[in-house]
Amino acid sequence: MGDFNCNLARADLSTTQNLLQLLQLANTGIQSQELRPTRISLTSSSCLDFIAVDHSLLISDYSVSDFLISDHHPITASFCIPLQTTLNPIIKRSFKATNFLELGTRLDNIQLLPIYDAHQLDEQLSVWHTNVISLLDEFAPFRQYPRVKKVTWVNRDTRALIRLRSSCSRKLRNGLDINVTGQCLDQIKSLNRQIKSRIRATLKNQAGSALANKQSKKAWNFIRKATFSQPKGSNSNQLPEISVVNNYFGDLVSSDPSQMTTPIDLTSLASNSAESSDSLDSNDMFDIHPLDIYSTFDLLHHVKADSAMGPDNIPAFLLRKWAVFIAHNIMHLFNASIAIGAFPTEWKKANVLAVYKKKGAKSEVSNYRPISILSILGRLLERAVASQLQLYCDHHNIIPVQQFGFRKNSSCELSLLVDLDNWQNEASLGHLVGTLLIDLAKAFDSVSHPILLSDLANVGCS
């Protein structure tokens, strides 16, 4: 298909005859009863654009489109193929008609009992979760949404100009008066310039907004949309079977005691913890403090609205928008978990996604990385405890300044700047500079738990 710059309306031309002969040799043809002009000017009309289809396929519709981009009218062709699959709709909750205040009041009225042990913690969390899901089913039921990809830089005004251009295009095709044809051509050229200008302006504004907020995720999402680039896909027969993926990831976390290289000696750890407690002042021991209502609300209110849901199916949008109504119950669950030293069982569950590492064959299961999506509330509790632990480590200078990873206001870029400065200073003094780089495969899996627990005890974390 395309513009071959060959007038099909003139079958007597040698170029047209040669083209039709080539199509016949390729067992293809133009399945149209009447060829209409696709390029119309003040002095001529010609059919330069066409779609040739294999003779084994039956065309149900072949027509010249009113949609005009340049001075050519595109061709549209519809045909049926034997293996046609329909896209399943997106099923998600609809908050369009949700009564904000009424739902918040109902969430605020959920009553939880005091918690004294891990079993009661799981029980009360289940009560709260069941009530929340039932309220969501009542106020925001699930609804089917079509899979539509909108081009965000074509706004309402631009679409109106596109419709006007299509209307002028229809008049141009049906116009017999040369004056009408001339007016339509001038108007279409003017509309083309306006549409291109508006699209460029909208695209420029959105680019500035996406790149100015210093959020790399939004910036890359805009770049992918603007360049029409999509993640590299592959055929289903090239992907590993889901059962193979499950077995592979399951074997990585086998709990077989015989596979543990160093058994954990709890007695030794307890003695080390006791010795550390004796050597450290009681004020220097790390202790997790309970959260107040303000810090809990702050955690909920700053949840990213597009954060992925965990197995509990509670959307981040709900936690953020209705934070003021659920903060007291969440604070009760968080503080109970801290007080009894137990993490809720439901928050330990995760949805595991297999993400391609972008190297090696996609059919090899070892080339995938498991990403665990935990419940958002469980992640918030982790964040609250991690913040307290970070303050404790900063106050006691536990983390050395040479470590740049997993520290606030630190990054790989800062590490490279510091290292580069040191290398240049040493090289300027005439010294030989050497660098030792180590990349550990499955770095977190290689951490020794007994050594980790012993080190934590030595710095005041019992």
NUTORKOL-261537 format. One record per residue (C-alpha): residue number from 1; residue in one letter; x, y, z. Coordinates in steps of 0.25 Angstrom, whole numbers, padded with zeros to 4 digits, always signed. Example, Ala and Ser with C-alpha at 12.3 -4.5 7.8 and 13.67 -1.06 7.14 Angstrom:
<nodes>
(node 1; a; (+0049; -0018; +0031));
(node 2; s; (+0055; -0004; +0029));
</nodes>
This chain:
<nodes>
(node 1; m; (+0000; +0000; +0000));
(node 2; g; (+0004; +0014; -0002));
(node 3; d; (+0006; +0025; -0012));
(node 4; f; (+0013; +0020; -0024));
(node 5; n; (+0012; +0033; -0032));
(node 6; c; (+0005; +0024; -0043));
(node 7; n; (-0009; +0029; -0048));
(node 8; l; (-0018; +0016; -0047));
(node 9; a; (-0029; +0024; -0053));
(node 10; r; (-0021; +0024; -0067));
(node 11; a; (-0020; +0009; -0070));
(node 12; d; (-0015; +0013; -0084));
(node 13; l; (-0001; +0018; -0078));
(node 14; s; (+0010; +0009; -0079));
(node 15; t; (+0015; +0011; -0064));
(node 16; t; (+0001; +0008; -0060));
(node 17; q; (+0001; -0005; -0068));
(node 18; n; (+0014; -0009; -0063));
(node 19; l; (+0009; -0007; -0049));
(node 20; l; (-0003; -0015; -0051));
(node 21; q; (+0005; -0026; -0057));
(node 22; l; (+0014; -0027; -0045));
(node 23; l; (+0002; -0027; -0035));
(node 24; q; (-0003; -0039; -0043));
(node 25; l; (+0010; -0047; -0043));
(node 26; a; (+0010; -0045; -0028));
(node 27; n; (-0004; -0051; -0027));
(node 28; t; (-0010; -0038; -0022));
(node 29; g; (-0020; -0027; -0027));
(node 30; i; (-0028; -0015; -0024));
(node 31; q; (-0042; -0021; -0020));
(node 32; s; (-0050; -0008; -0023));
(node 33; q; (-0062; -0007; -0033));
(node 34; e; (-0058; +0008; -0035));
(node 35; l; (-0045; +0015; -0033));
(node 36; r; (-0047; +0029; -0028));
(node 37; p; (-0037; +0040; -0029));
(node 38; t; (-0028; +0042; -0017));
(node 39; r; (-0021; +0055; -0021));
(node 40; i; (-0029; +0066; -0026));
(node 41; s; (-0024; +0080; -0031));
(node 42; l; (-0029; +0092; -0038));
(node 43; t; (-0025; +0085; -0052));
(node 44; s; (-0025; +0070; -0050));
(node 45; s; (-0030; +0059; -0042));
(node 46; s; (-0022; +0045; -0041));
(node 47; c; (-0022; +0032; -0033));
(node 48; l; (-0008; +0031; -0028));
(node 49; d; (-0011; +0023; -0015));
(node 50; f; (-0016; +0009; -0013));
(node 51; i; (-0016; -0003; -0005));
(node 52; a; (-0013; -0017; -0012));
(node 53; v; (-0018; -0029; -0004));
(node 54; d; (-0015; -0044; -0006));
(node 55; h; (-0026; -0051; -0014));
(node 56; s; (-0028; -0061; -0003));
(node 57; l; (-0034; -0049; +0005));
(node 58; l; (-0048; -0044; +0002));
(node 59; i; (-0049; -0029; +0004));
(node 60; s; (-0062; -0024; +0010));
(node 61; d; (-0060; -0009; +0008));
(node 62; y; (-0050; -0001; +0000));
(node 63; s; (-0052; +0014; +0000));
(node 64; v; (-0045; +0027; -0001));
(node 65; s; (-0045; +0034; +0013));
(node 66; d; (-0049; +0048; +0016));
(node 67; f; (-0038; +0049; +0026));
(node 68; l; (-0028; +0058; +0019));
(node 69; i; (-0013; +0060; +0024));
(node 70; s; (-0006; +0065; +0012));
(node 71; d; (-0011; +0067; -0002));
(node 72; h; (-0014; +0052; -0003));
(node 73; h; (-0027; +0045; +0002));
(node 74; p; (-0023; +0032; +0009));
(node 75; i; (-0029; +0019; +0005));
(node 76; t; (-0037; +0010; +0015));
(node 77; a; (-0039; -0005; +0013));
(node 78; s; (-0046; -0014; +0022));
(node 79; f; (-0045; -0029; +0021));
(node 80; c; (-0047; -0041; +0030));
(node 81; i; (-0037; -0051; +0034));
(node 82; p; (-0039; -0065; +0040));
(node 83; l; (-0031; -0063; +0053));
(node 84; q; (-0037; -0050; +0059));
(node 85; t; (-0036; -0048; +0074));
(node 86; t; (-0043; -0038; +0082));
(node 87; l; (-0037; -0029; +0092));
(node 88; n; (-0042; -0032; +0106));
(node 89; p; (-0047; -0019; +0113));
(node 90; i; (-0040; -0013; +0125));
(node 91; i; (-0048; -0017; +0138));
(node 92; k; (-0046; -0007; +0149));
(node 93; r; (-0053; +0001; +0160));
(node 94; s; (-0061; +0014; +0156));
(node 95; f; (-0060; +0025; +0165));
(node 96; k; (-0067; +0035; +0156));
(node 97; a; (-0080; +0036; +0164));
(node 98; t; (-0075; +0033; +0178));
(node 99; n; (-0080; +0041; +0189));
(node 100; f; (-0067; +0046; +0195));
(node 101; l; (-0072; +0050; +0209));
(node 102; e; (-0081; +0038; +0211));
(node 103; l; (-0071; +0028; +0207));
(node 104; g; (-0061; +0035; +0217));
(node 105; t; (-0071; +0035; +0228));
(node 106; r; (-0074; +0020; +0226));
(node 107; l; (-0059; +0017; +0226));
(node 108; d; (-0057; +0025; +0239));
(node 109; n; (-0068; +0017; +0246));
(node 110; i; (-0060; +0004; +0245));
(node 111; q; (-0058; -0001; +0259));
(node 112; l; (-0046; -0009; +0263));
(node 113; l; (-0043; -0016; +0276));
(node 114; p; (-0030; -0015; +0284));
(node 115; i; (-0019; -0024; +0280));
(node 116; y; (-0010; -0032; +0289));
(node 117; d; (-0004; -0043; +0280));
(node 118; a; (+0000; -0047; +0266));
(node 119; h; (-0013; -0055; +0264));
(node 120; q; (-0022; -0043; +0268));
(node 121; l; (-0014; -0034; +0259));
(node 122; d; (-0017; -0043; +0247));
(node 123; e; (-0031; -0044; +0251));
(node 124; q; (-0034; -0029; +0253));
(node 125; l; (-0026; -0026; +0240));
(node 126; s; (-0036; -0036; +0233));
(node 127; v; (-0048; -0029; +0239));
(node 128; w; (-0043; -0015; +0234));
(node 129; h; (-0040; -0021; +0220));
(node 130; t; (-0053; -0028; +0219));
(node 131; n; (-0061; -0015; +0223));
(node 132; v; (-0053; -0006; +0213));
(node 133; i; (-0055; -0016; +0201));
(node 134; s; (-0070; -0017; +0204));
(node 135; l; (-0071; -0002; +0204));
(node 136; l; (-0063; -0001; +0191));
(node 137; d; (-0072; -0011; +0185));
(node 138; e; (-0084; -0002; +0189));
(node 139; f; (-0078; +0012; +0185));
(node 140; a; (-0069; +0009; +0174));
(node 141; p; (-0073; -0004; +0167));
(node 142; f; (-0065; -0011; +0156));
(node 143; r; (-0067; -0006; +0142));
(node 144; q; (-0062; -0010; +0128));
(node 145; y; (-0054; +0000; +0121));
(node 146; p; (-0050; -0001; +0106));
(node 147; r; (-0035; -0002; +0103));
(node 148; v; (-0033; +0012; +0096));
(node 149; k; (-0020; +0019; +0094));
(node 150; k; (-0022; +0034; +0094));
(node 151; v; (-0012; +0043; +0088));
(node 152; t; (-0012; +0054; +0098));
(node 153; w; (-0006; +0065; +0090));
(node 154; v; (-0018; +0065; +0081));
(node 155; n; (-0028; +0074; +0089));
(node 156; r; (-0042; +0077; +0087));
(node 157; d; (-0039; +0090; +0079));
(node 158; t; (-0030; +0082; +0070));
(node 159; r; (-0040; +0071; +0068));
(node 160; a; (-0050; +0081; +0064));
(node 161; l; (-0041; +0087; +0053));
(node 162; i; (-0039; +0072; +0048));
(node 163; r; (-0054; +0070; +0047));
(node 164; l; (-0055; +0083; +0039));
(node 165; r; (-0043; +0079; +0030));
(node 166; s; (-0051; +0066; +0027));
(node 167; s; (-0063; +0073; +0024));
(node 168; c; (-0055; +0082; +0014));
(node 169; s; (-0049; +0069; +0008));
(node 170; r; (-0063; +0063; +0005));
(node 171; k; (-0067; +0076; -0002));
(node 172; l; (-0054; +0076; -0010));
(node 173; r; (-0057; +0061; -0015));
(node 174; n; (-0071; +0064; -0018));
(node 175; g; (-0069; +0079; -0024));
(node 176; l; (-0072; +0081; -0038));
(node 177; d; (-0070; +0096; -0039));
(node 178; i; (-0056; +0100; -0040));
(node 179; n; (-0058; +0112; -0031));
(node 180; v; (-0063; +0102; -0020));
(node 181; t; (-0051; +0094; -0022));
(node 182; g; (-0041; +0105; -0021));
(node 183; q; (-0048; +0110; -0008));
(node 184; c; (-0047; +0096; -0002));
(node 185; l; (-0032; +0095; -0006));
(node 186; d; (-0028; +0108; +0000));
(node 187; q; (-0036; +0105; +0013));
(node 188; i; (-0030; +0091; +0014));
(node 189; k; (-0016; +0097; +0013));
(node 190; s; (-0019; +0107; +0024));
(node 191; l; (-0026; +0096; +0033));
(node 192; n; (-0013; +0087; +0031));
(node 193; r; (-0004; +0099; +0036));
(node 194; q; (-0013; +0102; +0048));
(node 195; i; (-0014; +0087; +0052));
(node 196; k; (+0001; +0085; +0051));
(node 197; s; (+0004; +0097; +0059));
(node 198; r; (-0006; +0094; +0070));
(node 199; i; (-0001; +0080; +0071));
(node 200; r; (+0014; +0085; +0072));
(node 201; a; (+0010; +0095; +0082));
(node 202; t; (+0002; +0085; +0091));
(node 203; l; (+0014; +0075; +0090));
(node 204; k; (+0024; +0086; +0094));
(node 205; n; (+0016; +0090; +0106));
(node 206; q; (+0014; +0075; +0110));
(node 207; a; (+0029; +0073; +0108));
(node 208; g; (+0032; +0085; +0117));
(node 209; s; (+0023; +0080; +0128));
(node 210; a; (+0028; +0066; +0127));
(node 211; l; (+0043; +0069; +0128));
(node 212; a; (+0042; +0081; +0137));
(node 213; n; (+0036; +0074; +0149));
(node 214; k; (+0049; +0066; +0151));
(node 215; q; (+0041; +0052; +0151));
(node 216; s; (+0048; +0043; +0142));
(node 217; k; (+0036; +0033; +0141));
(node 218; k; (+0027; +0044; +0136));
(node 219; a; (+0038; +0049; +0126));
(node 220; w; (+0041; +0035; +0120));
(node 221; n; (+0026; +0032; +0119));
(node 222; f; (+0024; +0045; +0111));
(node 223; i; (+0036; +0041; +0102));
(node 224; r; (+0031; +0027; +0099));
(node 225; k; (+0017; +0034; +0095));
(node 226; a; (+0023; +0045; +0087));
(node 227; t; (+0032; +0035; +0079));
(node 228; f; (+0022; +0024; +0078));
(node 229; s; (+0032; +0014; +0084));
(node 230; q; (+0026; +0002; +0092));
(node 231; p; (+0033; -0009; +0100));
(node 232; k; (+0039; -0020; +0091));
(node 233; g; (+0029; -0031; +0090));
(node 234; s; (+0030; -0045; +0086));
(node 235; n; (+0021; -0056; +0081));
(node 236; s; (+0014; -0065; +0092));
(node 237; n; (+0022; -0077; +0087));
(node 238; q; (+0035; -0070; +0091));
(node 239; l; (+0031; -0068; +0105));
(node 240; p; (+0034; -0078; +0116));
(node 241; e; (+0022; -0086; +0122));
(node 242; i; (+0016; -0079; +0134));
(node 243; s; (+0018; -0093; +0142));
(node 244; v; (+0032; -0093; +0138));
(node 245; v; (+0034; -0079; +0143));
(node 246; n; (+0027; -0082; +0156));
(node 247; n; (+0035; -0094; +0159));
(node 248; y; (+0048; -0087; +0156));
(node 249; f; (+0045; -0075; +0165));
(node 250; g; (+0040; -0085; +0176));
(node 251; d; (+0053; -0093; +0176));
(node 252; l; (+0061; -0080; +0178));
(node 253; v; (+0055; -0078; +0192));
(node 254; s; (+0054; -0093; +0196));
(node 255; s; (+0053; -0094; +0212));
(node 256; d; (+0061; -0107; +0212));
(node 257; p; (+0070; -0106; +0224));
(node 258; s; (+0080; -0115; +0217));
(node 259; q; (+0083; -0104; +0207));
(node 260; m; (+0086; -0094; +0218));
(node 261; t; (+0102; -0092; +0218));
(node 262; t; (+0102; -0086; +0232));
(node 263; p; (+0091; -0090; +0242));
(node 264; i; (+0086; -0079; +0250));
(node 265; d; (+0090; -0080; +0265));
(node 266; l; (+0079; -0073; +0273));
(node 267; t; (+0086; -0075; +0286));
(node 268; s; (+0099; -0069; +0281));
(node 269; l; (+0091; -0057; +0275));
(node 270; a; (+0084; -0055; +0288));
(node 271; s; (+0097; -0055; +0296));
(node 272; n; (+0103; -0045; +0286));
(node 273; s; (+0091; -0036; +0287));
(node 274; a; (+0092; -0036; +0302));
(node 275; e; (+0107; -0033; +0301));
(node 276; s; (+0104; -0021; +0292));
(node 277; s; (+0093; -0016; +0301));
(node 278; d; (+0103; -0016; +0313));
(node 279; s; (+0113; -0009; +0305));
(node 280; l; (+0103; +0002; +0300));
(node 281; d; (+0096; +0012; +0308));
(node 282; s; (+0081; +0010; +0309));
(node 283; n; (+0078; +0023; +0302));
(node 284; d; (+0087; +0018; +0290));
(node 285; m; (+0079; +0005; +0287));
(node 286; f; (+0070; +0006; +0275));
(node 287; d; (+0055; +0005; +0279));
(node 288; i; (+0043; +0006; +0269));
(node 289; h; (+0034; +0018; +0274));
(node 290; p; (+0019; +0017; +0272));
(node 291; l; (+0013; +0026; +0261));
(node 292; d; (+0004; +0037; +0264));
(node 293; i; (-0008; +0041; +0256));
(node 294; y; (-0001; +0052; +0249));
(node 295; s; (+0011; +0044; +0244));
(node 296; t; (+0001; +0033; +0240));
(node 297; f; (-0007; +0043; +0232));
(node 298; d; (+0005; +0048; +0225));
(node 299; l; (+0009; +0034; +0221));
(node 300; l; (-0004; +0032; +0215));
(node 301; h; (-0006; +0045; +0208));
(node 302; h; (+0008; +0044; +0201));
(node 303; v; (+0005; +0031; +0195));
(node 304; k; (+0007; +0032; +0180));
(node 305; a; (-0007; +0031; +0173));
(node 306; d; (-0002; +0021; +0162));
(node 307; s; (+0005; +0012; +0172));
(node 308; a; (+0003; -0003; +0169));
(node 309; m; (-0007; -0010; +0177));
(node 310; g; (-0003; -0022; +0185));
(node 311; p; (-0011; -0035; +0188));
(node 312; d; (-0021; -0028; +0197));
(node 313; n; (-0026; -0020; +0185));
(node 314; i; (-0027; -0007; +0192));
(node 315; p; (-0023; +0004; +0182));
(node 316; a; (-0013; +0015; +0185));
(node 317; f; (-0024; +0025; +0181));
(node 318; l; (-0033; +0021; +0192));
(node 319; l; (-0022; +0022; +0203));
(node 320; r; (-0018; +0036; +0198));
(node 321; k; (-0031; +0042; +0196));
(node 322; w; (-0038; +0037; +0209));
(node 323; a; (-0025; +0038; +0218));
(node 324; v; (-0032; +0046; +0228));
(node 325; f; (-0043; +0036; +0230));
(node 326; i; (-0035; +0023; +0231));
(node 327; a; (-0023; +0029; +0238));
(node 328; h; (-0027; +0025; +0252));
(node 329; n; (-0030; +0011; +0249));
(node 330; i; (-0017; +0009; +0241));
(node 331; m; (-0009; +0016; +0253));
(node 332; h; (-0016; +0005; +0262));
(node 333; l; (-0011; -0006; +0253));
(node 334; f; (+0003; +0000; +0251));
(node 335; n; (+0005; +0002; +0266));
(node 336; a; (+0000; -0011; +0270));
(node 337; s; (+0010; -0018; +0260));
(node 338; i; (+0021; -0010; +0266));
(node 339; a; (+0017; -0013; +0281));
(node 340; i; (+0016; -0028; +0279));
(node 341; g; (+0027; -0029; +0269));
(node 342; a; (+0019; -0036; +0259));
(node 343; f; (+0017; -0033; +0244));
(node 344; p; (+0003; -0036; +0239));
(node 345; t; (+0002; -0049; +0231));
(node 346; e; (-0006; -0043; +0220));
(node 347; w; (+0004; -0032; +0218));
(node 348; k; (+0015; -0042; +0215));
(node 349; k; (+0008; -0047; +0203));
(node 350; a; (+0012; -0042; +0189));
(node 351; n; (+0008; -0042; +0175));
(node 352; v; (+0021; -0047; +0168));
(node 353; l; (+0024; -0041; +0154));
(node 354; a; (+0034; -0047; +0144));
(node 355; v; (+0041; -0036; +0138));
(node 356; y; (+0051; -0038; +0126));
(node 357; k; (+0065; -0034; +0129));
(node 358; k; (+0067; -0029; +0114));
(node 359; k; (+0078; -0038; +0112));
(node 360; g; (+0078; -0053; +0106));
(node 361; a; (+0067; -0061; +0100));
(node 362; k; (+0053; -0058; +0105));
(node 363; s; (+0050; -0073; +0105));
(node 364; e; (+0060; -0075; +0116));
(node 365; v; (+0054; -0074; +0130));
(node 366; s; (+0067; -0070; +0136));
(node 367; n; (+0067; -0057; +0128));
(node 368; y; (+0055; -0052; +0137));
(node 369; r; (+0055; -0044; +0150));
(node 370; p; (+0044; -0047; +0160));
(node 371; i; (+0038; -0034; +0165));
(node 372; s; (+0029; -0035; +0178));
(node 373; i; (+0018; -0025; +0179));
(node 374; l; (+0014; -0024; +0194));
(node 375; s; (+0002; -0018; +0200));
(node 376; i; (+0003; -0003; +0200));
(node 377; l; (+0000; -0002; +0215));
(node 378; g; (+0011; -0012; +0218));
(node 379; r; (+0021; -0004; +0210));
(node 380; l; (+0017; +0009; +0218));
(node 381; l; (+0020; +0002; +0231));
(node 382; e; (+0033; -0002; +0226));
(node 383; r; (+0036; +0012; +0222));
(node 384; a; (+0032; +0017; +0235));
(node 385; v; (+0041; +0008; +0242));
(node 386; a; (+0052; +0010; +0232));
(node 387; s; (+0052; +0025; +0235));
(node 388; q; (+0054; +0023; +0249));
(node 389; l; (+0065; +0014; +0247));
(node 390; q; (+0071; +0024; +0237));
(node 391; l; (+0071; +0035; +0248));
(node 392; y; (+0077; +0026; +0258));
(node 393; c; (+0088; +0022; +0248));
(node 394; d; (+0091; +0036; +0245));
(node 395; h; (+0091; +0041; +0259));
(node 396; h; (+0101; +0030; +0263));
(node 397; n; (+0109; +0031; +0250));
(node 398; i; (+0107; +0016; +0248));
(node 399; i; (+0107; +0017; +0233));
(node 400; p; (+0121; +0021; +0227));
(node 401; v; (+0122; +0033; +0218));
(node 402; q; (+0128; +0024; +0207));
(node 403; q; (+0115; +0017; +0205));
(node 404; f; (+0106; +0024; +0195));
(node 405; g; (+0095; +0013; +0193));
(node 406; f; (+0082; +0013; +0201));
(node 407; r; (+0084; +0026; +0207));
(node 408; k; (+0076; +0039; +0207));
(node 409; n; (+0081; +0050; +0198));
(node 410; s; (+0091; +0040; +0192));
(node 411; s; (+0093; +0034; +0178));
(node 412; c; (+0101; +0026; +0169));
(node 413; e; (+0105; +0040; +0162));
(node 414; l; (+0110; +0046; +0175));
(node 415; s; (+0119; +0033; +0177));
(node 416; l; (+0124; +0035; +0163));
(node 417; l; (+0127; +0050; +0165));
(node 418; v; (+0135; +0047; +0178));
(node 419; d; (+0143; +0035; +0172));
(node 420; l; (+0146; +0043; +0160));
(node 421; d; (+0151; +0054; +0168));
(node 422; n; (+0160; +0045; +0176));
(node 423; w; (+0165; +0038; +0164));
(node 424; q; (+0169; +0052; +0157));
(node 425; n; (+0176; +0056; +0170));
(node 426; e; (+0184; +0044; +0171));
(node 427; a; (+0188; +0044; +0156));
(node 428; s; (+0192; +0058; +0157));
(node 429; l; (+0202; +0054; +0168));
(node 430; g; (+0208; +0044; +0159));
(node 431; h; (+0202; +0032; +0166));
(node 432; l; (+0196; +0020; +0159));
(node 433; v; (+0181; +0019; +0161));
(node 434; g; (+0175; +0005; +0161));
(node 435; t; (+0160; +0002; +0163));
(node 436; l; (+0154; -0011; +0168));
(node 437; l; (+0139; -0013; +0163));
(node 438; i; (+0131; -0025; +0169));
(node 439; d; (+0117; -0029; +0163));
(node 440; l; (+0110; -0039; +0172));
(node 441; a; (+0100; -0048; +0165));
(node 442; k; (+0087; -0048; +0174));
(node 443; a; (+0094; -0039; +0184));
(node 444; f; (+0083; -0039; +0194));
(node 445; d; (+0082; -0054; +0194));
(node 446; s; (+0097; -0055; +0197));
(node 447; v; (+0095; -0047; +0210));
(node 448; s; (+0098; -0056; +0222));
(node 449; h; (+0086; -0055; +0232));
(node 450; p; (+0094; -0059; +0244));
(node 451; i; (+0105; -0049; +0241));
(node 452; l; (+0094; -0038; +0238));
(node 453; l; (+0087; -0041; +0251));
(node 454; s; (+0100; -0041; +0259));
(node 455; d; (+0104; -0027; +0253));
(node 456; l; (+0090; -0021; +0256));
(node 457; a; (+0092; -0026; +0270));
(node 458; n; (+0106; -0019; +0271));
(node 459; v; (+0100; -0006; +0267));
(node 460; g; (+0088; -0006; +0277));
(node 461; c; (+0078; -0013; +0269));
(node 462; s; (+0073; -0025; +0277));
</nodes>
